[in-house]
Amino acid sequence: MSLAPIEIETAPEPTATVIVMHGLGADGNDFVPIARELDLSAVGPVRFVFPNAPVMPVTVNGGYPMPAWYDIFQPDLVRREDEPGLRRSRDSIEALIAHEKARGIPASRIVLAGFSQGCAMALMVGLRHGERLAGIVGLSGYLPLASTLAAERAPANQHTPVFLAHGTQDGVVVLPRAAETREALKDLGYAVEWHDYPMAHSVCMEEIADLNTFLLRVLGPQA
């Protein structure tokens, strides 16, 4: 990663972590204001980690360098995928999970979340992670390397709750792409909670409220 992650703790000595991956061209600051809108006080102290993607040329944007978890070759996103880039970023996010575990947060108290490209990474990593996570959140994104998931998925996260949310007017990651993701995960037996909203490629307050409810449920009070 090009920069150290941004971290916010709701109180000292966190007992849970939410790792949030930003979208293409953004950075770790992008979702800090949204995290501040969440009320997870019933969970106990929570650490939010906002990693920064490396800067790289992005083919679909004329090769212009920008923060990106992987290259995008075509607007349809999936006909040709940057598998090496996806797997490199997977390794980086796995390292973040390992760091949280080293700081005393078990995998079962970690949520992976992301928006757009960050959603792709949350699904890429979370469904393949070898220990059960608390939850996986995908906002306005899609499932990358879908053809490899059945062979590579980890049994530990077969029953991990998955929150998927999308805008019905999204012109960047079109709604049918998100619906394909939902159906692919359901076909593999995942517990998918689906929400859609009358918005473009963005986030709305109703979505934040639904996400808040999901996080309270999957993290719950610390026993």
TALIN-V489721 format. One record per pair of residues at least 12 apart in sequence whose C-alpha atoms are under 6 Angstrom apart, sorted by sequence separation. I is the first residue (numbers start at 1). GAP is how many residues later the second one is. D is the distance in Angstrom with one decimal. If there is no record, write none. Layout:
BEGIN
((I/GAP/D) (I/GAP/D))
END
This chain:
BEGIN
((55/12/4.1) (60/12/5.7) (54/13/5.3) (58/13/5.2) (59/13/5.9) (60/13/5.2) (53/14/5.3) (54/14/6.0) (59/14/5.2) (60/14/5.7) (53/15/5.3) (70/15/4.6) (53/16/5.3) (70/16/5.5) (119/19/4.4) (69/20/5.9) (119/20/5.7) (120/21/5.9) (28/22/4.7) (119/22/5.0) (120/22/5.4) (28/23/5.3) (110/23/5.6) (111/23/5.4) (113/23/5.8) (120/23/5.5) (28/24/4.9) (108/24/5.6) (110/24/5.4) (111/24/4.8) (112/24/5.0) (113/24/4.3) (114/24/5.5) (115/24/4.6) (116/24/5.0) (120/24/5.7) (130/24/5.6) (132/24/4.8) (27/25/5.3) (108/25/4.5) (109/25/5.3) (111/25/5.7) (113/25/5.9) (115/25/5.8) (116/25/4.0) (128/25/4.4) (129/25/5.9) (131/25/5.4) (132/25/5.0) (135/25/5.6) (137/25/5.9) (139/25/5.9) (107/26/5.1) (108/26/4.7) (127/26/5.5) (128/26/4.7) (130/26/6.0) (135/26/5.1) (136/26/4.8) (137/26/4.7) (138/26/4.8) (139/26/5.0) (140/26/4.6) (135/27/6.0) (17/29/5.6) (19/29/5.9) (165/29/5.9) (167/29/5.5) (168/29/5.9) (15/30/5.8) (16/30/5.0) (17/30/4.7) (18/30/4.9) (19/30/4.7) (20/30/5.2) (127/30/5.9) (161/30/5.3) (162/30/4.8) (163/30/4.8) (164/30/5.0) (165/30/4.6) (166/30/4.8) (167/30/4.9) (168/30/5.3) (169/30/5.4) (170/30/4.1) (14/31/4.3) (17/31/5.8) (165/31/5.5) (167/31/5.7) (168/31/6.0) (169/31/4.5) (170/31/4.7) (14/32/4.8) (167/32/4.6) (14/33/5.7) (167/33/5.3) (11/34/4.9) (10/35/5.4) (90/35/5.7) (10/36/5.4) (142/36/5.3) (9/37/5.7) (9/38/4.4) (143/38/5.4) (8/39/5.7) (142/39/5.7) (8/40/5.1) (7/41/5.6) (25/41/5.3) (7/42/4.7) (25/42/4.8) (6/43/5.9) (6/44/5.0) (24/44/5.1) (5/45/5.3) (5/46/4.0) (5/47/5.9) (3/49/5.8) (1/52/5.4) (2/52/4.6) (1/53/4.8) (134/84/5.7) (18/92/5.8) (22/92/5.9) (23/92/5.3) (16/93/4.9) (17/93/4.8) (18/93/4.7) (19/93/5.1) (20/93/4.7) (21/93/4.4) (22/93/5.5) (23/93/5.1) (24/93/5.9) (16/94/5.9) (19/94/5.9) (20/94/5.1) (23/94/4.8) (23/95/5.2) (22/96/5.0) (21/97/4.4) (38/174/5.8) (43/177/5.1) (43/178/4.3) (42/179/5.9))
END
